[in-house]
Every structure is written in C-alpha cells, then in structure tokens.
C-alpha cells in the first residue's frame, strides 16, 4: 500500500504557521492545463498567489486541490490549484517556508493556447500585475 503524500499536510501547516505569526502566506505554482488561475497573470508558466485570510474567500486546502476565491483587478475569480503543482509556500515578509518538487503528471500549459478566462479582460487595458512590497521573496530550506 502506497503512503499518501505529505505535501498537502505540510502546505496546511506552513499556511497556519504564517497566519498564526502575522505573516502573509504566498504559494508559487507551476501552471498546467488543470490549474484554474487568471492566465493574464501567468509569467513563464508560473504564478505567485497570496493565500492570506484577507486576500482569499472560501479557502479550502484539500489533499488534491487548493480552491478559493480571490480578486484580481477588483473582479472576484474562482481559483483551483492542484497540490502537485505547488512549487513553494513561504511568508512574504521574511521568506521562511518550504520548496517542493512539482508532480510529474504531465498536463502542460501552453502560454500561446487560448485560455477561457472567467471574466474577459478588456483588450485596450493590458493587465499590470503589481510586485509585492518588500523586495524579492526568499526561500529558506527547512531540514
């Protein structure tokens, strides 16, 4: 019998640690065809998402999927991220967290592929994702 992955449990534990200590939990995600995120914010096949309680609604961190609602440009979106596609979770303020290997289940994401967005983005206004304050995030290896 194959043991279940520890990854979803570690994600929930680090998320809770961040929230308990007043930090903002962020996840880095390798986007594939199963990942439901605003495609206009995907860069080089990756997206970084704020999972803080103030940034999400109806957050469900299950063993297979992380599902929640978040606002992008003032528009509420439904997001769904396969746990296997999460490459890191960390605190924005100090970079403490954990990096993971991304699963081998191949559902490649083609950035040129026509995405079906939840809400259409006006073509005359290209999205401009804002960088988080405080500089570039740092990951810290936990042994």
PyMOL commands that set and color helices and strands:
alter all, ss='L'
color gray80, all
select helices_A, chain A and resi 7-20+39-41+83-85
alter helices_A, ss='H'
color red, helices_A
select strands_A, chain A and resi 25-30+46-50+57-61+65-72+75-82+86-91+97-99
alter strands_A, ss='S'
color yellow, strands_A
deselect
rebuild
show_as cartoon
